[in-house]
Amino acid sequence: MKKLAAIILAAGMSSRMTAFKPLLEVGGMTLVDRLISIYQQNKVDIILVTGWKNQELAATLKNNNVVIADNPDFQQGMFTSVAAGVRALGNNYSAFFIHPVDIPLVRPCAIRLLVTAHEQQAERIIYPTYGGKRGHPVIVPATLSSRILADKPEGGLRDILAAYPQLALDVKTADRYILFDIDTPQDYQELLEGFTKYDIPTLEESEVILNDLGGVPQEIKKHGLKVAETAMTIARALAAKGICIDYDAVQAGALLHDLAKGQRHHDQAGGEILREMGFGRIADIVEVHTDLPPGITDWESKVVYLADKLVKGTILVNLAQRYAAVGRPFELTPEIVSRILTRRKRAEEIKQEFETILDSSLEQLFL
């Protein structure tokens, strides 16, 4: 059975960066080692195209299970590196990724989506998209290898792929980093800053998850928006009293808490989906939004938990209104009543904790 390979392009001189891009670090790993790891997580073989500082680059690799293809013509442009990688492929691959090393924060889940798309439609040129824009990496079917090796188009690989519009397949992702490359020190600084919240989706990424990937019903999305509004009001009030709280995590956790609503144990199911996407911090919040264990102490989880209890549909309610159904036991089993009462007690505990910090009732925040 033929496999997939990833051709990682790392031959350039990094002239605008002033430092050698493949060996810049983020999260304790060089950019090149990070990309190698992401592909190997998805069982994709690696061909690393080197040129400038090739010996230094090869010597620093942490993983030896990499084919190195040196490109002595790297100064003639990126297409020569694409060709060098394709020449190193051999006949064992059905297709290959093309991935410039200066697009280093693509998430493993984006690669997984592309791999799945290739497994279903192996003959296609597959592009990841975010916000309607195509990014990197692209999967190129091996049937185009001979065209790449025979041609030297002015526009490089882009011109070759553009000649086959009937083969193009766009795959939506919730990964803004498919569009983010680093060319300058300012770009690198932005990358480092963004990486501090790599496991928290932005507002735009959250919307993509809900609208394009999750197939979430409109009423659930509206509920999430109201919970997010409520949670952010509480979070800002707590922050004004000196509580250190991550607004981005609160917003994303609230928007996505019912991502898997309708599935059995939807809190755990939603957390699993988000963890698979690489959003582990938000998965932690979503997994406890229904039942918050006493051992959970982070403010973000507590805020989202309580905000969800204060919103019924899209209407802000108090806890007595939220749990009014418990007063009609003929509609509920004793087990369900017990569970609801436990949740109400926990919500009241969190509410009391917040009100002690705020030195006022939560209701006053929403007047």
N, C-alpha and C positions, 0 to 999 in steps of 0.2 A: 504493500500500500504506500502510495506516495505521500510525502509529508510537506509541511510548511516550513519555510525558512524566513529569517529576518535579516535583511542586509542593512546594517547600521553604518551610516556614512560619517566617518570621523577623520577624514584626510586633510581637511582644510587648515589654513594657517591662523585662523581666529584673529585676523588683523584688526578688526574693530573692537575686539574684546580686550586686547593687550595682555591677555592670559590665555593659555591653551584650554579651550572649552571642554574637551573630553575629560580633562582631569580636574575641572572645578568640582567642588563638593556641595552636596545638599543632603541634609539628614544623615551625615556621617558616611556617605558613599559618593564616589565620583559619579559624574553624569553617565559615563559609559558603563560603569558597573551597574548603575541603577537600571538602565535600559536592558542590559543583558539579563538581569534578575527578573524583570517584568516579563520578558519573553519566555524565559525558562519556566516561570510559573505556569505558563500556558503551553508548555511542551513544544515550543517552537525552537528550531535549531538556529544558531547564530553564525553569520558571516560578518566579520568586522573589517571594514575597508579603512586602511591606514595610508598615510602619506607623510605629511609634516610630522616630525618627531615620532616616527613610526616605532623605533626601538624603545623609546621612553614609554610610549603608550602600551606596547606589548608587555613590557616588564612590570607594569603596575596592575595588570588585570588580576582580579582575585579568583576568577573562574577560568580554568584551563580548557574547558570544553567549548572552545570557540575556534572557528576557522578564521585565520587572518589572511586577508587578501590585500597585498600592498599595491598601491597605485602610484607608480613613478610619475604619472602625468597629472597629478592632482592640481597643479597650478593652472591647468587648461580648463578648469571648471568642474562643477559637480557631476555633470553627465559622465565624465570619464570615470568617476568613482562608482556611479551606478553600473556602468559597463564592467568595471573590474569585479564588482560583487556578483553580477550575473555570470561572468566567466567562471567564477569559483563555485557555482552552484552544482554543476553536474546534472545528471538526469533523474535524480531521486526525489524531486520536488514538484508538486502540482502547481505551486504558486509561491510568491515571496512578498514579504513586506519591504517597503522602502522607507527607512526611518533616519532622517538627519539627527545627529547626536545633539544638536542644539534645540531639540524639542523633547526635553527630558522628563517632564512630569506627567506624561500620558498615563492614565490609570490602568491597572491590570484589567479592570472590568471592560474598558473600551476595547482592549486587545481581544478579550474573550468574545465580545459581541461580533467583532470582525471575523474571528475564527469560526464562530457558529454560522455566520452568513456564508463564508467560503465553503463550509461543509455542505451547505444546502444548494449553493450555486457556484460550483468550482470554476466555471468558465468566465465569471464576471470580474471586472475591475471594481474593487470595493473601496469606497471612500467613507471615512467617518465624518459625520457632520455635527455641528453644534450651533444652535441658533440659526439654522439654515445655511451655514457656511461650511464648505469642505475644509478638512484639515489633514493632519498626518497622524499615523502612517497610512499609506494606501497599499492595498493588496493587488499585485499584478499577476495574472495567470501566466504560467510558464510558457504557454503557447506564444507569448509575445517576446520571449527571450531572443529569438533569432532576429527579430526586427530591431530590438535594442542594440544588439551587437553589430548589426549591419549599417545602422544609421547614425548620423551625427546632426540631428536637427538643431536649428538655431535656438529654439525654445526649450531644448533639453527633453527630459522625459515627459514633461507636460504636453508638448506638441505630439508626441507619439500616442499618448493615452487619449488625447482629444480627438484623434483620428478614428476612435472606436466608440462613439457615443452610445451605440446600441448595447455595449457591454457594461456600461456604467451602472453601478448600484450604490445608492446612498444609504448609509446606516446611521440612524439617529443615536447620539450618545448624550449622557449628562455630564460630559467632561470638557470643561472650558480649556483644559490644557492641550487639547489637540490643535489649538490655534495659537499657542503661546511659544514663541521661539526666543532665544536669547542671542543678541548680536553685540550688545554693548554692556559696559559695567552697570549702567542703570537698569538694563533688563535683568541682569543677574541679581541685583539688589531686590528688584521686584519679585523675582522668583523666590529668593530666600524669605521674604516677608510673606508671600503667599503660602509657602510650605508650612508655616506655623499653624495654618488652619486647613491643611490638606485634607483632613478627614471630616470637614464640615462643608456641605454644599452651599454655594452662594444662593441668593434669592432666585437668580435666573436658573441655576442648576436645579433647584428645588422645583421650579415651575416645569422644567423639562421632564423631570422624573414623574410628576403628577400628570402632565398633559400628554406627553409623547411616549413614555415608557411604561407607566403604571396603569394606564387606562382607568383612572379613578373617576367615578361618577361625579357629576357636577355638584350634587348636594353635599358630598363628602369634602370636596374642595372648598366649598363655601364655609362648611363647618371649620375646616382647618384654618381658613383665613381669619375667622372670628376668634378662634382659640389663639392664633398668633397675635392678633391685636390685643387680646386680653392679657396674654403672657408678657408681651412687651411693656404694657402699662405697669404690670406688677414688677417686672425686672427693673425698669427705670426708677421706680419708687424705692426699691431695695438698694439700688446703686447709689441713690441720693443719700442714703443712710450709711454709706460706707461699705456695703457688701460688694465684693468683687464677683461680677457675674458676666458671662460671655453672651452678649446680645445675639451674635450670629448663631450660636448653638441653640439658644432659646427660640429664635425665629425659625430655624430649619426644623428643629424638633417638633414645634407646634404645627407647622405647615404639613409635615410628613407623618404625624403620629398615627393617622388612620390610613396610611398608604395601602395596607392589606385588609381593610375593613371588608367583612363578608367572608373572609377565610376563617377557619377554625384557629383559635388562639391568635387573633390577628395582630396582637402586640408583638408576639414572638416572630410571627411570619414577616411582619414589616421590618423588624430588626434584622432578620436574616437577609432580606432583600438589600437593605442598606449596607450591611456588612460586606456582602458580595460586591457591592459597587465601590467599596473602599471608604465608606463614610461611617467608620466604626464609632466615632464619638456620638453621632446622632442615633446610631443603632442602639447604643446604651440607653439613651433617653426614651426612645420609642418602645423598647422592650419593657419598661417599667411604667408606662403611662396609664395602664389600667389598674395595676396593683403595685403600689410603691412599697417595697420591703423596708422595714425599719433601718436596715443597714445602709440604705442609700442616703448619702448626705450632701451630694453636690446640688448646688442651688438651681442649676439649669433643669435637672430632672424634676425637682420639687415644684418649680414654677410651672412647667408644662403640665405636670400631673394635676395641680390645682386648677389651672386655667381650663383644662379639659372638663373638669367637674363643674365649673361655673358657666359652661356654655352648653345649652341644650339645642341642638340644631344650629341655628345662627342667633339664638336669643340668649342674652346674658341673664342668668338666674342665680338665686342664692342656693345654698346647699339643701335647705328644707324643700324648696321647689324641685331641685334636681332629683331628690330621692323620694318624692311624694308617692311614687308607685308602690313603695314598701307598705304604705297604709292600706293597700288592697291585696291582702295575702291570697285571696281566692284566685288571683290571676298568676300567682307565682308559687313555685315549690319552696318548701322550707330551706332547702340548700341554697337556692338563689337569693332568698331573702337574707339569709345569714351572710352571704358573700357581699351583697349590696350594703348591709349594715356595717360590715367591716370596712368597706371602701369609704363609706360616709364618715366613720370614726377617724380614719386615716386622713381624709380631706380636712376634717375639722381640726385635727392636730396641726397640720401644715398651715392652715389658715390662722390659727392662734399664734403659731411661731412667727409668721409674717407680721401679724398685727402687733405683736410685742415689739418687734424691731421698728415698725413704722410708728408706733405709739398712736395708732388710730385704726379704725375699722377699714377693711378692704373696700367695703361698699362706698366709702367716701372717694376712693380713687375713680369711681365710675359715674359720679354724679355729674 
